[in-house]
Amino acid sequence: MQASNWNTMGTLGAQALKNMDKSRRARGDMLERAGYGPQQTPSTVLHTEPGLNVRRYGAPADIAANGGPAVLIVPAPIKRPYIWDLAPDISVVRRWLEQGWRVYLAEWVALPDTHDHFGLDDYGDHLLAACRRAIADDGGPDDVVVAGHSLGGILAAVHSCLHPDAVRATILLESPLHFTPASSCFARLIDATPHARPIADTFRQVPGVFLNMMSAMAEPQAFQWERWTDRMLSMTDPKAMVTHMRVERWTHDEFPLPGRLFTEIVESLYRSDAFMQGKLAVGDRTIGPRDLKSPLLSVVDPRSKLIPPAALVPFHDATSNPRKQVLHYEGDVGVNLQHVGVLVGRSAHAKLWPAIFEWLDGKDVAAA
């Protein structure tokens, strides 16, 4: 899309896309009324500020009795975070609690248009630092495991680079951190578009439906054909179909990205590959993979065209700590989007997450 075409479409279409966001949320509400809403673990909000709620999971008595390690879950900042806690049998939150961990989550909250200046330094540094302060005030440890999925993994990796002494280990789940034509399905689309700043200025808060449209254009297999195939395969398995529909409801529960954050993701990461090159500017710091000094566990899906291993493994290999491992997720039926299968897939909960906890206990596990 050329800049002049974008200016025309942006002027005429920005409000229409924002209205489409409202329509998608209404469809999500309809799915929830049909019984496909999340079944979430009880939680308490410990801290609130613009853009963020810090949640602690588990009953207060359980937390008081548990002086163990803490994990800070970092979701992607484009949809509500209950994909980590969709239903009891496929809840990553519950898996952590069952292992005796204190579980906290950075719940990203939609911002008003006046806060379009929030960027990587806010999300990857200041707001996650606020999460750690809330954990410490709650009696948690000074160092935490930081676990992020997808774009949340970018924020987790940024925070681990900026605050190595505060991070016990980093877990990256299908997180895009290396951007080349071979590793990013968005490469051709970004090459064909103008600088992201005019887009961000038009919207101020870039609506989720715009991000969905761009994703579907860049990788129709993951966002269209795989979803329909999964629905067909789930029809003979009622349990898989329920999970598929719960994920479908979640896909409609999105909120916009601040304009500055959108611009920095597109320009500094997707277009320039600055993080992998050691040139990512976050506040007054410049960081790269060598600055990630904590033990690192990365999970990739070898079949994925959305975030293939080449989008994560080179970054993983370039980090500093010798204790690092890559695990593979091999897919599930009933997850709707294979990209979230690491969080809601039955095989992920039966095989992958036990392997993650073994690694956290100090054991190396098989990569397959």
C-alpha positions as CSV (number, residue, x, y, z in Angstrom):
1,M,0.0,0.0,0.0
2,Q,1.5,3.3,-1.1
3,A,1.6,6.3,1.2
4,S,-0.9,8.3,-0.9
5,N,-3.3,5.4,-1.0
6,W,-2.9,5.0,2.8
7,N,-3.7,8.7,3.4
8,T,-6.9,8.4,1.5
9,M,-8.0,5.1,3.1
10,G,-6.8,6.3,6.5
11,T,-9.0,9.4,6.4
12,L,-12.0,7.6,5.2
13,G,-11.6,4.3,6.9
14,A,-10.2,4.8,10.4
15,Q,-13.5,5.2,12.1
16,A,-15.0,2.4,10.1
17,L,-12.3,0.0,11.4
18,K,-12.8,1.2,15.0
19,N,-16.5,0.4,14.5
20,M,-15.6,-3.0,13.2
21,D,-13.7,-3.6,16.5
22,K,-16.9,-2.9,18.4
23,S,-18.7,-5.4,16.2
24,R,-16.1,-8.1,16.8
25,R,-16.4,-7.6,20.5
26,A,-20.2,-7.9,20.2
27,R,-19.8,-11.2,18.4
28,G,-17.4,-12.3,21.1
29,D,-20.0,-11.4,23.8
30,M,-22.5,-13.5,21.9
31,L,-20.2,-16.5,22.0
32,E,-19.7,-16.0,25.7
33,R,-23.5,-16.0,26.2
34,A,-23.6,-19.3,24.3
35,G,-21.3,-20.8,27.0
36,Y,-17.9,-20.4,25.3
37,G,-16.4,-17.8,27.7
38,P,-13.3,-18.6,29.8
39,Q,-13.4,-20.4,33.1
40,Q,-10.7,-18.5,34.9
41,T,-8.8,-19.2,38.1
42,P,-9.6,-16.8,40.9
43,S,-7.3,-13.8,41.0
44,T,-6.6,-10.5,42.8
45,V,-5.6,-7.2,41.2
46,L,-2.6,-6.0,43.2
47,H,-1.7,-2.9,41.3
48,T,-3.3,-0.7,38.6
49,E,-1.9,2.1,36.5
50,P,-2.6,3.3,32.9
51,G,-2.2,0.4,30.6
52,L,-1.7,-2.3,33.3
53,N,-3.3,-4.4,36.0
54,V,-1.0,-6.8,38.0
55,R,-2.9,-10.0,38.8
56,R,-2.0,-12.6,41.4
57,Y,-3.6,-16.0,41.0
58,G,-4.7,-18.4,43.8
59,A,-6.5,-18.1,47.1
60,P,-4.9,-15.8,49.7
61,A,-4.3,-18.7,52.1
62,D,-2.5,-20.6,49.4
63,I,-0.3,-17.6,48.5
64,A,0.6,-17.0,52.2
65,A,1.6,-20.6,52.6
66,N,3.7,-20.6,49.4
67,G,7.1,-19.0,49.8
68,G,8.3,-20.5,46.5
69,P,9.5,-19.0,43.3
70,A,7.4,-16.6,41.2
71,V,6.5,-16.4,37.5
72,L,5.4,-13.2,35.8
73,I,3.3,-14.1,32.7
74,V,3.6,-11.5,29.9
75,P,0.8,-11.9,27.3
76,A,0.7,-10.2,23.9
77,P,-0.6,-6.7,24.2
78,I,-3.4,-7.1,21.6
79,K,-5.9,-9.4,23.2
80,R,-7.1,-10.1,26.7
81,P,-4.8,-12.5,28.6
82,Y,-7.2,-15.3,29.6
83,I,-5.8,-17.5,26.8
84,W,-3.3,-18.4,29.5
85,D,-6.2,-19.5,31.7
86,L,-8.9,-20.6,29.3
87,A,-10.4,-23.6,31.3
88,P,-9.1,-25.7,34.2
89,D,-7.8,-28.6,32.2
90,I,-6.0,-26.3,29.7
91,S,-4.9,-23.5,32.0
92,V,-1.2,-22.6,32.0
93,V,-1.9,-20.6,35.1
94,R,-3.2,-23.7,36.9
95,R,-0.2,-25.8,35.8
96,W,2.2,-23.2,37.5
97,L,0.1,-23.2,40.6
98,E,0.1,-27.0,40.8
99,Q,3.8,-26.9,40.7
100,G,3.9,-24.7,43.8
101,W,4.8,-21.4,42.0
102,R,3.5,-18.0,42.9
103,V,1.7,-16.8,39.7
104,Y,1.4,-13.2,38.5
105,L,0.3,-11.8,35.3
106,A,0.7,-8.4,33.5
107,E,-2.8,-7.7,32.3
108,W,-2.5,-5.1,29.6
109,V,-5.4,-2.7,29.6
110,A,-6.7,-0.6,26.7
111,L,-5.5,3.0,26.7
112,P,-7.4,6.2,25.7
113,D,-6.3,7.9,22.5
114,T,-4.4,10.5,24.6
115,H,-2.0,7.7,25.6
116,D,-0.8,6.9,22.1
117,H,2.8,7.7,23.2
118,F,3.2,4.4,25.1
119,G,6.1,2.4,23.5
120,L,8.5,-0.4,24.0
121,D,10.1,1.4,26.9
122,D,6.7,1.6,28.7
123,Y,5.7,-2.0,28.0
124,G,9.0,-3.8,28.1
125,D,10.6,-1.7,30.9
126,H,8.5,0.5,33.1
127,L,5.2,-1.5,33.3
128,L,7.0,-4.8,33.8
129,A,9.1,-3.2,36.5
130,A,5.9,-2.1,38.1
131,C,4.8,-5.8,38.1
132,R,8.0,-6.8,39.8
133,R,7.5,-4.1,42.5
134,A,4.0,-5.4,43.1
135,I,5.3,-9.0,43.4
136,A,7.9,-7.8,46.0
137,D,5.3,-5.9,47.9
138,D,3.2,-9.1,47.9
139,G,6.0,-11.0,49.6
140,G,7.3,-12.5,46.5
141,P,11.0,-13.0,45.6
142,D,13.3,-10.4,44.2
143,D,13.9,-12.4,41.0
144,V,11.2,-13.9,38.9
145,V,10.8,-16.2,35.9
146,V,9.5,-14.1,33.0
147,A,7.3,-16.0,30.5
148,G,6.0,-14.5,27.3
149,H,4.0,-15.7,24.3
150,S,4.1,-14.2,20.8
151,L,4.5,-10.4,21.0
152,G,4.5,-10.8,24.8
153,G,7.7,-12.8,24.4
154,I,9.3,-9.7,22.7
155,L,8.4,-7.7,25.8
156,A,9.7,-10.4,28.1
157,A,13.0,-10.6,26.2
158,V,13.3,-6.8,26.3
159,H,12.8,-6.8,30.1
160,S,15.2,-9.6,30.6
161,C,17.9,-7.7,28.7
162,L,17.3,-4.5,30.7
163,H,17.1,-6.1,34.1
164,P,19.3,-9.3,34.1
165,D,19.7,-9.3,37.9
166,A,15.9,-9.4,38.4
167,V,15.2,-12.3,36.1
168,R,15.6,-15.9,37.3
169,A,14.9,-17.4,33.9
170,T,13.2,-16.4,30.6
171,I,10.7,-18.5,28.8
172,L,9.8,-17.5,25.2
173,L,6.8,-19.3,23.6
174,E,6.7,-18.9,19.8
175,S,8.0,-15.3,20.0
176,P,9.2,-13.4,16.9
177,L,12.7,-12.0,17.6
178,H,14.5,-12.3,14.3
179,F,13.0,-10.7,11.1
180,T,14.2,-11.7,7.6
181,P,12.3,-12.6,4.5
182,A,12.9,-16.2,5.3
183,S,11.7,-15.9,9.0
184,S,8.9,-13.4,8.8
185,C,5.7,-13.8,6.8
186,F,5.1,-10.1,7.2
187,A,8.3,-9.1,5.3
188,R,6.7,-8.6,1.9
189,L,3.7,-6.8,3.3
190,I,6.0,-4.4,5.3
191,D,8.2,-3.8,2.3
192,A,5.2,-2.7,0.3
193,T,3.8,-0.3,3.0
194,P,4.9,3.2,4.0
195,H,6.5,4.0,7.3
196,A,4.2,2.9,10.1
197,R,4.1,6.4,11.7
198,P,1.3,7.8,9.4
199,I,-0.8,4.8,10.1
200,A,-0.3,5.2,13.8
201,D,-1.1,8.9,13.6
202,T,-4.3,8.3,11.8
203,F,-5.6,5.9,14.4
204,R,-3.6,7.0,17.5
205,Q,-4.7,3.6,19.0
206,V,-4.3,1.1,16.1
207,P,-7.5,-1.1,16.2
208,G,-7.3,-4.8,16.6
209,V,-9.3,-5.5,13.4
210,F,-6.6,-3.6,11.4
211,L,-3.9,-5.9,12.9
212,N,-6.1,-8.9,12.2
213,M,-6.5,-7.9,8.6
214,M,-2.7,-7.4,8.1
215,S,-2.0,-10.8,9.8
216,A,-4.6,-12.6,7.5
217,M,-3.0,-10.9,4.4
218,A,0.5,-11.9,5.5
219,E,-0.3,-15.5,6.5
220,P,-3.7,-16.7,5.3
221,Q,-2.9,-20.3,6.1
222,A,-2.5,-19.7,9.8
223,F,-5.3,-17.2,10.2
224,Q,-7.9,-18.7,7.8
225,W,-7.3,-22.2,6.4
226,E,-5.8,-23.8,9.5
227,R,-8.7,-22.5,11.6
228,W,-11.3,-24.0,9.3
229,T,-9.4,-27.2,9.1
230,D,-9.3,-27.4,12.9
231,R,-13.0,-26.8,13.2
232,M,-13.7,-29.6,10.8
233,L,-11.3,-32.0,12.7
234,S,-12.9,-31.0,16.0
235,M,-16.4,-31.9,15.0
236,T,-16.0,-35.5,16.0
237,D,-14.5,-34.6,19.4
238,P,-16.8,-32.6,21.6
239,K,-14.1,-31.6,24.0
240,A,-11.9,-30.3,21.2
241,M,-14.8,-28.4,19.8
242,V,-15.5,-26.7,23.1
243,T,-11.9,-25.6,23.3
244,H,-12.0,-24.5,19.6
245,M,-15.0,-22.3,20.3
246,R,-13.5,-20.9,23.5
247,V,-10.5,-19.8,21.5
248,E,-12.8,-18.4,18.9
249,R,-14.4,-16.3,21.6
250,W,-11.0,-15.1,22.7
251,T,-10.0,-14.0,19.2
252,H,-12.8,-11.4,19.3
253,D,-11.6,-10.0,22.6
254,E,-9.0,-7.6,21.5
255,F,-8.0,-4.0,22.1
256,P,-5.9,-1.5,20.1
257,L,-2.1,-0.9,20.2
258,P,-0.9,2.5,21.1
259,G,0.4,4.3,18.0
260,R,4.0,4.5,19.2
261,L,4.2,0.9,20.3
262,F,2.8,-0.1,16.9
263,T,5.3,2.0,15.1
264,E,8.3,0.7,17.1
265,I,7.2,-2.9,16.5
266,V,6.8,-2.4,12.8
267,E,9.9,-0.2,12.2
268,S,12.5,-1.3,14.8
269,L,11.6,-5.0,14.9
270,Y,9.9,-6.1,11.7
271,R,11.5,-3.8,9.2
272,S,15.0,-3.2,10.8
273,D,15.5,-6.4,12.8
274,A,17.2,-4.1,15.4
275,F,16.8,-6.4,18.4
276,M,18.6,-9.3,16.7
277,Q,21.3,-6.9,15.4
278,G,22.0,-5.5,18.9
279,K,20.6,-2.1,18.0
280,L,17.2,-1.9,19.6
281,A,16.8,1.4,21.4
282,V,14.7,1.2,24.5
283,G,14.7,4.5,26.4
284,D,18.4,5.4,26.9
285,R,19.6,1.8,26.4
286,T,20.5,-0.1,23.2
287,I,20.1,-3.9,23.6
288,G,20.5,-7.1,21.7
289,P,20.5,-10.9,22.4
290,R,23.8,-10.8,24.2
291,D,22.2,-8.7,26.9
292,L,19.8,-11.5,27.7
293,K,21.9,-13.2,30.4
294,S,19.3,-15.3,32.3
295,P,18.8,-19.0,31.6
296,L,16.6,-19.3,28.6
297,L,14.0,-21.8,27.4
298,S,12.4,-21.2,24.0
299,V,9.5,-23.1,22.4
300,V,9.0,-23.3,18.7
301,D,6.6,-25.0,16.4
302,P,8.6,-26.6,13.5
303,R,5.5,-26.5,11.2
304,S,4.6,-22.8,11.8
305,K,4.7,-20.4,8.9
306,L,3.6,-17.6,11.2
307,I,6.5,-17.7,13.6
308,P,8.9,-20.4,12.3
309,P,11.9,-21.6,14.2
310,A,14.1,-19.2,12.2
311,A,12.2,-16.3,13.8
312,L,13.4,-17.3,17.3
313,V,16.2,-19.9,17.3
314,P,19.0,-17.5,16.0
315,F,18.1,-15.0,18.7
316,H,18.0,-17.8,21.3
317,D,21.5,-19.1,20.1
318,A,23.0,-15.6,20.4
319,T,22.0,-15.0,24.1
320,S,24.7,-15.1,26.8
321,N,23.8,-17.7,29.3
322,P,25.1,-21.2,28.5
323,R,22.0,-22.8,30.1
324,K,19.5,-22.6,27.3
325,Q,17.3,-25.1,25.5
326,V,14.8,-25.2,22.6
327,L,11.7,-27.3,22.9
328,H,9.3,-28.2,20.1
329,Y,5.5,-28.0,20.1
330,E,4.0,-30.5,17.6
331,G,0.4,-29.3,17.4
332,D,-3.1,-30.2,18.6
333,V,-6.6,-30.6,17.3
334,G,-9.1,-28.2,18.9
335,V,-6.9,-25.2,19.4
336,N,-8.4,-23.1,16.6
337,L,-5.1,-21.2,16.0
338,Q,-2.1,-23.5,16.2
339,H,-0.1,-20.4,17.4
340,V,-1.9,-20.6,20.7
341,G,-1.7,-24.4,21.0
342,V,1.3,-24.1,23.3
343,L,-1.1,-22.5,25.8
344,V,-4.4,-24.4,25.3
345,G,-3.5,-27.7,23.4
346,R,-4.0,-31.0,25.2
347,S,-0.7,-32.4,24.1
348,A,1.0,-29.2,25.2
349,H,-0.4,-29.7,28.7
350,A,0.4,-33.4,28.7
351,K,3.9,-33.2,27.4
352,L,5.3,-29.7,26.8
353,W,4.5,-28.1,30.1
354,P,5.9,-31.0,32.2
355,A,9.1,-30.7,30.2
356,I,9.2,-26.9,30.9
357,F,8.9,-27.5,34.6
358,E,11.6,-30.2,34.5
359,W,13.9,-27.7,32.8
360,L,13.1,-25.1,35.5
361,D,14.0,-27.8,38.1
362,G,17.4,-27.9,36.6
363,K,17.0,-30.9,34.3
364,D,17.8,-30.8,30.6
365,V,15.0,-32.4,28.5
366,A,14.7,-33.8,25.0
367,A,14.1,-31.2,22.3
368,A,11.5,-33.2,20.5
